[in-house]
Each structure stands twice: as C-alpha cells, then as structure tokens.
Amino acid sequence: MVALYVALIVNDRRTFEQVPAKLKAAVKADLEAIGLDENGNAIVE
C-alpha cells in the first residue's frame, strides 16, 4: 500500500493529506528516499 500511495502522489492523483494516518510515516520516508518531498516535488538542497 505504501508504494501505491507513493505512486499516486508522484502522479498527482493523491495528496499526502489523503494518505491514511498509519501509512504517512512510511510514505514520507519512501518519498524522501527517492528525493521527493511530501507533495511529490524534488527536494532541492
């Protein structure tokens, strides 16, 4: 389910706020692992 929500966020089909509370930490971690923020935008350092 985490990978599904990551894909939905990346493709602008869902927002991070729509992710179930119990999955938010894992979804955020996976997004950050691929260099994206909670909105699916690239993290610029």
Number of C-alpha atoms within 10 A of each C-alpha: 10 18 12 10 24 26 16 16 21 18 11 11 10 16 16 18 10 10 19 12 10 8 12 17 13 16 23 20 16 18 25 16 10 11 13 18 18 20 16 22 13 13 12 7 3
